[in-house]
Amino acid sequence: AQSVTQPDIHITVSEGASLELRCNYSYGATPYLFWYVQSPGQGLQLLLKYFSGDTLVQGIKGFEAEFKRSQSSFNLRKPSVHWSDAAEYFCAVGAGDYKLSFGAGTTVTVRA
Amino acid sequence: GAGVSQSPRYKVAKRGQDVALRCDPISGHVSLFWYQQALGQGPEFLTYFQNEAQLDKSGLPSDRFFAERPEGSVSTLKIQRTQQEDSAVYLCASSLDLAGGPEQFFGPGTRLTVL
């Protein structure tokens, strides 16, 4: 069974600074990979996804992520964060079936 | 519809009460999923439907949990004799079909509080 680890529980970043959120997965083959964002009281919004092909994927809101097979990682990045980026971020793995396995999430706080 | 909708958004139940949570998936989406998200955790899979068929219910925590999708569109998650440990956000998601890739679209969730 697949699993996901998000090593950072909480990250604080200054507005305008860069952001990187880490995600490591465990799965025997190449999985489907996703990053979702959840604002308080809201559902999950898909930021970006990787199924195959180019390992650097672009998403909404200026986010990008890079799939590194050798490191079993799918880290999320944003060059310059905005106050509205404060939220909880979840990495998820799908393994060709229908279930998604989620990490525990990383809470991002943006300071002025 | 424009997105996945869930009702009610908030539900408070006394321990021992039965509750029913509703999910309206995106029109035309074949697959429907329920997840449970405990406070401070990521969502965890509960059950999966393809049209009206419940193909996997392995994530349901106990036999007090029951889900149905009788006409292949709207789904209801029912929890009988609620316990405090059932307090969580219940998320519903739908996807077009697996052939199109496993991208799931999530609703806003129902926050269940059991007193």
Interface residues (C-beta under 8 A of the other chain):
Chain A: V4 Y32 F34 Y36 G41 Q42 G43 L44 Q45 L46 K49 F51 F90 A92 G94 G96 D97 Y98 K99 L100 S101 F102 G103 A104 G105
Chain B: V4 S31 F33 Y35 G40 Q41 G42 P43 E44 F45 Y48 L55 D56 G59 L91 A93 S95 L98 G101 P102 E103 Q104 F105 F106 G107 P108 G109
